[in-house]
Amino acid sequence: MSTHRDGSVENLSIRTGNRRWGDSLAQESKKITFGVRIPVEGWVPISTPSPDFTYFLRLAQTAERLGYDFILVADHLLNWIGSTPKKAAATQYLALGTYESWTTLSALAAVTEKIKLSNIVLCNLFRAPSLLAKMASTLDIISGGRFVLSMGAGWLREECRRYGLDWFPYEERIERLREGIQVIRKLWTEKRADFLGKHYRLENAVLEPKPITKPHPPIWLGGASDSIMRIVAEEGNGWDLGLAGSPEAVKARIDRMNEYCDKISRRADSIKLSHSCMVVLSDTKDCAVNLVKAKARDLNTTMESFMGRHLVGSPSHIASRMNEYVDVGVRHFTLYFDRDLRNLDRFASEVIPQVG
């Protein structure tokens, strides 16, 4: 047994088991996987007709049938399209429909069998970590061990303001995220959990039944800041860089995170690295340009920025672009497709075989 600074006790057998799990995660982290984003916020351009749950169901089942590895759902209370961390979009954008993340993912768990389930990413401010641990354990059991927890500190302040939720300065949001992950892991792995942090506490807390994934479901974190990277190195099994930019920009972030891993003697190759991007499949340049113009406008960005962050062009061009990300260490892609489900089929048959 070992004692933490907060007075809690850790079983060394769990730590040893985690090292063995780290070896298996290192092997898993080298496999290239592909996830499909469930468009609970709709699509860009926003003139596209909004989806409903029937569409989400068809999309999830199509992704599973075609062999995609994940379905993932964004976690927002207001529509995020057009917003940035520095400036929220106008009310007309924020008011566009968006479905609640956890409810949607849980419903899709019941109509799929093999595909993994995750979020991009759960906002730590929306749910108490202890409650989230219980929710996640239940979903992992219901889904047969398919759940991957993915969390972030939160970035769209307007959601909290309008919903009456507490919003905190960035450094405090980071502190809360770190403590939240520690709370969740304790509840997942200990019979009786005690925790006394700056922001959260547990007192002889019992979480039963435990997740069926052992020692616990993987924990991914989202964000590209140095603060997030430190938490990834210390606490994470996966890292979603989000829209981190070009392969060169992604490589710079990965190199930085590897430095944090080296400082704590963590195997960097045990962390699954993820990149999120929209997919614009088009065989002609003119068609691609027209599509990108409309998307960039509604995302409040430039065409140049959009082209640098997302996957645009023919299947062969997109595969080549993805391999540039693979070459710098990315091993998971979260893909945001347009409405036409035939794009999933074409991507699976013409792009994926060329990646890696």
C-alpha positions as CSV (number, residue, x, y, z in Angstrom):
1,M,0.0,0.0,0.0
2,S,1.1,3.6,-0.6
3,T,-0.4,6.8,0.8
4,H,-1.2,9.9,-1.3
5,R,-0.9,13.5,-0.1
6,D,-4.6,13.6,0.5
7,G,-4.3,10.7,2.9
8,S,-5.9,8.1,0.7
9,V,-4.3,4.7,0.2
10,E,-3.5,3.1,-3.1
11,N,-3.2,-0.7,-3.6
12,L,0.1,-1.5,-5.3
13,S,-1.5,-4.4,-7.1
14,I,-3.7,-1.9,-8.9
15,R,-0.6,0.1,-9.9
16,T,1.1,-3.1,-11.1
17,G,-2.0,-4.0,-13.1
18,N,-2.0,-0.5,-14.6
19,R,1.6,-1.0,-15.8
20,R,0.5,-4.2,-17.5
21,W,-2.4,-2.4,-18.9
22,G,0.0,0.3,-20.1
23,D,1.8,-2.3,-22.2
24,S,-1.4,-3.3,-23.9
25,L,-2.3,0.4,-24.3
26,A,1.0,0.9,-26.0
27,Q,0.1,-1.8,-28.5
28,E,-3.4,-0.4,-29.0
29,S,-2.1,3.2,-29.4
30,K,-0.2,2.1,-32.5
31,K,-3.3,0.9,-34.3
32,I,-4.9,3.5,-36.5
33,T,-8.6,3.8,-35.8
34,F,-11.4,5.8,-37.3
35,G,-14.4,7.4,-35.6
36,V,-17.5,9.0,-37.0
37,R,-18.9,12.1,-35.3
38,I,-22.6,12.0,-34.7
39,P,-23.8,15.5,-35.8
40,V,-25.9,16.5,-32.8
41,E,-25.3,20.1,-33.7
42,G,-26.2,19.7,-37.4
43,W,-23.8,20.4,-40.2
44,V,-22.0,23.3,-41.9
45,P,-23.1,25.1,-43.9
46,I,-26.0,25.7,-41.5
47,S,-28.4,25.8,-44.4
48,T,-28.2,22.0,-44.5
49,P,-31.5,20.5,-43.1
50,S,-31.1,19.6,-39.4
51,P,-30.8,15.9,-38.5
52,D,-33.0,14.0,-36.1
53,F,-32.5,10.9,-34.0
54,T,-33.6,8.6,-36.9
55,Y,-30.6,9.9,-38.8
56,F,-28.3,9.4,-35.9
57,L,-29.4,5.8,-35.6
58,R,-28.8,5.2,-39.3
59,L,-25.4,6.9,-39.2
60,A,-24.3,4.8,-36.1
61,Q,-25.4,1.6,-37.6
62,T,-23.9,2.4,-41.0
63,A,-20.6,3.2,-39.4
64,E,-20.6,0.0,-37.5
65,R,-21.5,-2.1,-40.6
66,L,-18.7,-0.4,-42.6
67,G,-16.1,-1.2,-39.9
68,Y,-15.5,2.2,-38.3
69,D,-14.1,1.9,-34.8
70,F,-15.9,4.7,-32.9
71,I,-19.0,6.8,-32.8
72,L,-18.5,10.1,-30.9
73,V,-20.8,12.8,-29.8
74,A,-20.0,16.5,-29.0
75,D,-21.0,17.8,-25.6
76,H,-22.7,21.2,-25.7
77,L,-25.7,22.9,-24.3
78,L,-25.8,25.5,-27.1
79,N,-24.8,25.1,-30.7
80,W,-21.1,25.7,-31.0
81,I,-20.9,26.4,-34.7
82,G,-19.3,29.7,-35.4
83,S,-18.0,30.2,-31.8
84,T,-14.4,30.3,-30.7
85,P,-12.9,30.2,-27.2
86,K,-12.4,34.0,-27.4
87,K,-15.8,34.9,-28.9
88,A,-19.2,33.2,-28.9
89,A,-21.2,33.3,-32.0
90,A,-24.3,35.4,-32.4
91,T,-27.5,34.2,-30.7
92,Q,-29.0,33.1,-34.0
93,Y,-26.1,30.5,-34.2
94,L,-26.1,29.5,-30.5
95,A,-29.9,28.9,-30.8
96,L,-29.6,26.4,-33.6
97,G,-30.7,22.9,-32.4
98,T,-28.2,20.6,-30.6
99,Y,-29.0,17.3,-28.9
100,E,-27.7,16.5,-25.4
101,S,-24.5,14.4,-25.7
102,W,-24.9,11.7,-23.0
103,T,-28.5,10.9,-23.7
104,T,-27.8,10.5,-27.4
105,L,-24.7,8.3,-26.9
106,S,-26.6,6.1,-24.4
107,A,-29.5,5.6,-26.8
108,L,-27.1,4.7,-29.6
109,A,-25.3,2.2,-27.4
110,A,-28.6,0.2,-27.3
111,V,-28.8,-0.1,-31.1
112,T,-25.2,-1.0,-31.8
113,E,-23.1,-4.0,-30.8
114,K,-19.4,-3.6,-31.6
115,I,-18.5,0.0,-32.3
116,K,-16.8,1.9,-29.4
117,L,-18.6,4.8,-27.8
118,S,-17.2,8.2,-26.8
119,N,-17.6,12.0,-26.7
120,I,-15.7,14.9,-28.1
121,V,-15.4,15.9,-25.4
122,L,-17.4,15.9,-22.2
123,C,-17.3,19.3,-20.4
124,N,-16.2,18.8,-16.8
125,L,-18.3,21.7,-15.7
126,F,-21.6,20.2,-16.8
127,R,-21.7,17.1,-14.4
128,A,-20.2,16.4,-11.0
129,P,-17.3,14.0,-11.6
130,S,-18.7,11.5,-9.0
131,L,-22.0,11.4,-10.9
132,L,-20.2,11.1,-14.2
133,A,-18.2,8.1,-12.9
134,K,-21.5,6.4,-12.1
135,M,-23.0,7.3,-15.4
136,A,-20.0,6.0,-17.3
137,S,-19.8,2.8,-15.3
138,T,-23.4,2.0,-16.2
139,L,-22.9,2.8,-19.9
140,D,-19.8,0.7,-20.0
141,I,-21.8,-2.3,-18.6
142,I,-24.8,-1.7,-20.8
143,S,-22.6,-1.5,-23.9
144,G,-20.5,-4.5,-23.1
145,G,-17.3,-2.6,-22.4
146,R,-17.4,-0.3,-25.3
147,F,-17.1,3.1,-23.6
148,V,-14.1,5.4,-23.7
149,L,-14.3,8.5,-21.5
150,S,-13.2,11.7,-23.1
151,M,-13.1,14.9,-21.1
152,G,-12.2,18.5,-21.4
153,A,-12.0,21.7,-19.2
154,G,-14.7,23.5,-21.2
155,W,-14.3,26.4,-23.6
156,L,-17.7,28.0,-24.5
157,R,-18.4,30.3,-21.6
158,E,-21.7,31.4,-23.0
159,E,-23.2,28.0,-22.3
160,C,-22.5,28.2,-18.6
161,R,-23.7,31.8,-18.4
162,R,-27.0,31.2,-20.1
163,Y,-27.7,27.9,-18.3
164,G,-26.8,29.3,-14.9
165,L,-23.7,27.1,-14.4
166,D,-20.6,28.2,-12.7
167,W,-17.7,29.3,-14.9
168,F,-14.2,29.6,-13.7
169,P,-10.9,31.1,-14.9
170,Y,-8.8,28.8,-17.1
171,E,-6.4,27.6,-14.5
172,E,-9.2,26.7,-12.1
173,R,-11.0,24.8,-14.9
174,I,-7.7,22.9,-15.4
175,E,-7.4,22.1,-11.7
176,R,-11.0,20.9,-11.7
177,L,-10.4,18.7,-14.7
178,R,-7.4,17.1,-13.1
179,E,-9.2,16.4,-9.8
180,G,-12.3,15.2,-11.7
181,I,-10.3,12.5,-13.5
182,Q,-8.7,11.4,-10.2
183,V,-12.2,11.2,-8.6
184,I,-13.5,9.1,-11.4
185,R,-10.6,6.7,-11.4
186,K,-10.9,6.2,-7.7
187,L,-14.6,5.4,-7.9
188,W,-14.0,3.0,-10.8
189,T,-11.2,1.1,-9.1
190,E,-11.6,1.2,-5.3
191,K,-14.2,-0.5,-3.1
192,R,-14.4,2.5,-0.8
193,A,-13.2,5.8,-2.2
194,D,-12.0,8.8,-0.2
195,F,-10.7,12.0,-1.8
196,L,-10.1,15.5,-0.5
197,G,-9.1,17.9,-3.1
198,K,-9.4,21.6,-3.6
199,H,-12.6,21.4,-5.6
200,Y,-14.0,17.9,-5.1
201,R,-14.3,15.4,-2.3
202,L,-15.4,11.8,-1.6
203,E,-16.1,10.2,1.7
204,N,-16.3,6.4,1.9
205,A,-18.0,6.5,-1.5
206,V,-19.2,3.3,-3.1
207,L,-19.6,2.8,-6.8
208,E,-21.2,-0.5,-7.8
209,P,-21.4,-2.1,-10.2
210,K,-17.9,-1.3,-11.4
211,P,-17.2,-0.9,-15.2
212,I,-16.6,-4.2,-16.9
213,T,-13.6,-2.7,-18.7
214,K,-10.5,-3.4,-16.5
215,P,-8.8,-1.8,-14.7
216,H,-11.2,0.9,-16.0
217,P,-12.4,2.4,-19.3
218,P,-9.7,4.4,-21.1
219,I,-9.6,8.1,-20.3
220,W,-8.9,10.5,-23.1
221,L,-8.5,14.3,-22.8
222,G,-9.3,17.0,-25.3
223,G,-7.3,20.2,-25.9
224,A,-4.0,21.4,-27.1
225,S,-2.7,23.7,-24.4
226,D,0.4,22.9,-22.3
227,S,-1.8,22.6,-19.2
228,I,-3.9,19.9,-20.9
229,M,-0.7,18.1,-22.1
230,R,0.6,17.9,-18.5
231,I,-2.7,16.2,-17.5
232,V,-2.5,13.9,-20.5
233,A,1.0,12.8,-19.6
234,E,0.1,12.2,-15.9
235,E,-3.5,10.9,-16.2
236,G,-4.5,10.1,-19.7
237,N,-4.7,7.1,-22.0
238,G,-5.6,9.1,-25.1
239,W,-5.3,12.7,-26.3
240,D,-7.6,14.4,-28.7
241,L,-5.8,17.4,-30.1
242,G,-9.1,18.6,-31.7
243,L,-8.6,21.0,-34.6
244,A,-4.9,21.4,-33.9
245,G,-4.1,22.4,-37.5
246,S,-1.6,21.2,-40.1
247,P,0.5,18.0,-39.6
248,E,3.4,20.4,-38.8
249,A,1.4,22.1,-36.1
250,V,0.2,18.8,-34.7
251,K,3.8,17.5,-34.6
252,A,4.9,20.5,-32.6
253,R,2.2,19.8,-30.0
254,I,3.0,16.0,-29.9
255,D,6.7,16.8,-29.4
256,R,5.8,19.1,-26.6
257,M,3.7,16.4,-24.9
258,N,6.4,13.9,-25.3
259,E,8.7,16.2,-23.3
260,Y,6.2,16.0,-20.4
261,C,6.1,12.3,-20.6
262,D,9.9,12.1,-20.5
263,K,9.9,14.2,-17.3
264,I,7.7,11.7,-15.5
265,S,9.2,8.6,-17.1
266,R,5.9,7.9,-18.9
267,R,5.8,5.9,-22.1
268,A,4.6,8.3,-24.7
269,D,3.6,5.5,-27.0
270,S,1.0,4.3,-24.5
271,I,-1.1,7.4,-25.3
272,K,-3.5,7.3,-28.2
273,L,-3.2,10.5,-30.3
274,S,-6.4,11.7,-32.0
275,H,-7.1,14.4,-34.6
276,S,-10.6,15.6,-35.4
277,C,-11.5,17.0,-38.9
278,M,-14.3,17.5,-41.3
279,V,-14.3,15.5,-44.5
280,V,-15.1,17.1,-47.9
281,L,-15.0,14.4,-50.5
282,S,-14.9,15.8,-54.0
283,D,-13.4,14.8,-57.3
284,T,-13.3,18.3,-58.8
285,K,-11.6,21.3,-57.5
286,D,-14.5,23.7,-58.3
287,C,-16.9,21.6,-56.3
288,A,-14.6,21.4,-53.4
289,V,-14.0,25.2,-53.4
290,N,-17.7,25.9,-53.3
291,L,-18.3,23.5,-50.4
292,V,-15.4,24.9,-48.4
293,K,-16.4,28.5,-48.9
294,A,-19.8,27.9,-47.3
295,K,-18.3,25.9,-44.4
296,A,-15.6,28.4,-43.7
297,R,-18.1,31.2,-43.6
298,D,-20.4,29.5,-41.0
299,L,-17.4,28.4,-38.9
300,N,-16.2,32.0,-38.8
301,T,-12.8,31.1,-40.3
302,T,-10.9,31.6,-43.6
303,M,-10.7,29.1,-46.5
304,E,-7.0,28.8,-46.0
305,S,-7.5,27.9,-42.3
306,F,-10.2,25.4,-43.1
307,M,-8.1,23.7,-45.8
308,G,-5.2,23.5,-43.4
309,R,-7.3,21.8,-40.6
310,H,-9.6,19.6,-42.5
311,L,-9.6,16.9,-45.2
312,V,-10.7,18.2,-48.6
313,G,-10.4,16.6,-52.0
314,S,-10.4,13.2,-53.8
315,P,-10.0,9.9,-51.8
316,S,-6.4,9.6,-52.8
317,H,-5.6,13.2,-51.9
318,I,-7.3,12.8,-48.5
319,A,-5.5,9.5,-47.8
320,S,-2.2,11.2,-48.6
321,R,-3.1,14.1,-46.2
322,M,-4.0,11.7,-43.5
323,N,-0.7,9.8,-43.8
324,E,1.0,13.1,-43.1
325,Y,-0.7,13.1,-39.7
326,V,0.1,9.4,-39.2
327,D,3.7,10.1,-39.9
328,V,3.9,12.6,-37.0
329,G,2.1,10.2,-34.6
330,V,-1.6,10.5,-35.0
331,R,-3.3,7.1,-34.5
332,H,-7.0,8.1,-34.4
333,F,-9.2,10.2,-36.6
334,T,-12.6,11.6,-35.6
335,L,-14.3,12.3,-38.9
336,Y,-17.2,14.8,-39.4
337,F,-19.0,13.8,-42.6
338,D,-21.6,15.6,-44.5
339,R,-25.2,14.4,-44.6
340,D,-24.9,11.9,-47.4
341,L,-24.3,8.5,-45.9
342,R,-22.7,7.3,-49.1
343,N,-19.7,9.3,-48.2
344,L,-19.0,6.9,-45.3
345,D,-19.1,4.0,-47.7
346,R,-16.8,5.7,-50.1
347,F,-14.4,6.8,-47.4
348,A,-14.3,3.2,-45.9
349,S,-13.6,1.6,-49.3
350,E,-11.4,4.2,-51.0
351,V,-9.6,6.2,-48.3
352,I,-9.1,3.9,-45.2
353,P,-7.2,1.2,-47.1
354,Q,-4.6,3.8,-48.1
355,V,-4.0,5.1,-44.6
356,G,-1.1,3.8,-42.5
